[in-house]
Amino acid sequence: MASKRGKQTVRDMFLSMLVITAVAGVVYIFIPHDDKADPIKAVDYRVELATARRAAPYPVAAPAGLSKDWKPTSVSYEGQAGAGWHLGFLDPDGNYVAVEQSTTPAKKYVPDVSQDARDTGHTEEVAGQEWQRWEGPKYDALVLHAEGVTTVVTGSAPTGRLAEMAAALKTAPAASS
C-alpha cells in the first residue's frame, strides 16, 4: 500500500508541475514584453536645471542643440559642500557623458568626478575655449576653469563626443545675492 501511495504522490507532483508549466507558458505568451526595449529611461532635467540656475553661485551649464539621439539619464544639484551640478547622458552610440560643475577645488574635484583621470598637460580648443585634456583608466575628461567654478565633461565616450557635449554647453547667469 505504501508503494502505491508513493507512485500516486509522484504522479500527482508530475501533473502539478505540468499544470504550473502550462500556466506559466500561457502567461508568458499573452503578457506583452519587448526584449528590444531600452531599460534606461530618459529623464527630464528642466526643473532641476532651473532650480540649480537660481541657487548656484556660478553660471550653471547645460547642453543646447544636441540631437535627440543624446539621452539624458541623470541629474542632480547639491547646494551645500561645493555646490555640485551633475547632468548625465548616453551619447548616440550608448556611451556615458556627464557634465559636472562645482566650486570644490579642481585638484580634488576633477579626479573624483572623472574616476581618477589625470591631467595630460594638453589642451583642446572647443567652441573658442581652451579645455584641459585629462585621461583615466575608465573615463576621460575635458576640464574648463573659470572664476570660482570648474566645469568637467567626462565619461566613457570618445574625446570627440566629449568635445561635442562641451561645445553644446550654454550657461545662465549665477543667482544674484
N, C-alpha and C positions, 0 to 999 in steps of 0.2 A: 504494500500500500504506500509506503514511503517513497518507493521508486516511481510509482505512478504519479504521486503528488509532485515530485521533483521535476518530472517531464512536463507536467501541466504548468508549473511555475516558469520553466524555461520557455515554453511555448507562449505563455501569456506575456512574458517580458519581451520576447521577439515581436509579437503582434503590437505591443505598446510602442516599441521603438519604430516599427514600420509606420504606425499611425502618426507619431510625432514627426518623423522624417517627411511624410507626405504633406502634413500641415505646414511645416517649415518651407517646403518646396513651393507650395501654393502661395504662401505669404511672400516669398522672395520674388516670384514671377509677377504678382499683381501689385506690389508696392513699388512705385516708381523710384528709380535710383539712376544717377548719372555718374558713371565711372570717369568721365572726362571732365567733370565739373572741377573748377579750381577751389581747393579748400580754403584758400586765403581770401578773406573778404576785404574789399576796399573800404577805407574809412573816409568820412567827410571831415576835413580838418578846418573848415571855415570858422566855426565858433571858437575853437581853441586858438586859431591864428589871431582873430580879432581880440580875444582876451589877452593873449601874450603881447600883442602890439600896444594895448592900453597899459599893461603892467610892467613891461620890461624897461630897464634903464638904458637900452640900446635899440637901434633900429632892427626889428625882427625880420629875418629873411625867409622868403618862401618862393617857390618857382611860379613863373607865369609863362604861358605859351608852350608848355611841353605838350607833346602829342598825347592822345587818350590811351596810348599803349603803356604809359607810365602809370603804375597803380599805387596810390598812397595806402600804406599798410599800418602805420603807427604814428601817433602824435602825442606830445606831452609838453607841458611847461611847468617848471618848478621855480617858483618865485623866490625861494629862500636862498640857501647857500649857492652862490654862483649864478643865479637867475638863468637856469638852463632851458634852452629850447631844443626840442627834438622833433624831426619830421622824417619818417622812414618811407621808402618807396621800393617797389620792384621795377627795374627798368624793362624795356620791351623784350629783352632776352631772358628775363626772370632772375637777374642778379640784383643784389641788395645795394641800395644807395641811401645814405642818410645825410640830412642837413642838421648840423649840431652848432649851437651857439651858446656862449657863456662868458661871464665876467671872471671866471676862475682863471688863474694864471696859466698861460698856454703850455708851459713845460709840464704841468701836471695834467691839464685838461685833454690835450691832443692825444697823448698815448692812451688815456683812459677810453675815450670815445672811438678811437681807431684800432682798438685791441692791440696795443703795443707797436704801432707803426713808429718809425724813426725818420727824422729829417734827413733827406738825401743831400741837402746843400744846393739843390737845383730849384729853379722856379719855372713856372709856366704862365704865360700871359693868357688870360681868359677874360674876354669882354673888356679889354683895356685895363685890367688889374693884374698885378703880379701875385700869384698864389705860390706858396711853398709846396714842393712835392715831398710827400712822406711815403715810405713804403714799409710794409709789415708782412708778417707771416700769414695773416688772414685777410686783413683789409689794407688798402692803400688809401691815401688821403690827399686832398688839396686844402691848404690852410691859408686863411687870409686874416691878417691882424689889422684891426682898426682901433681907434682910441676907445679903450675900455671894454672891448669885446673881441673874442676870437670866433671866427666862423670856420667850420670844418665841413667839407663834403667828403664823406668816407664810405667805404663799403667794399663788397666783393666784385663789383663791376670793374671793367677795364678803365684805365685812365681817361679814355675818350668819353665814356659815359659820365664819369665824374665831372669832367670839364663841361659836358653838355648841361648837367644839372647846375654847376656853378654859373654858367653863362645865363641860365634862365632865372637866377635868383633876383628878386626885387625886394626892396625894403620899404618900410613905412617908418616915419619918424618915431623916435622914442617918446614915451609918455612925458608930458611936462610935469614938473614937480609941483 
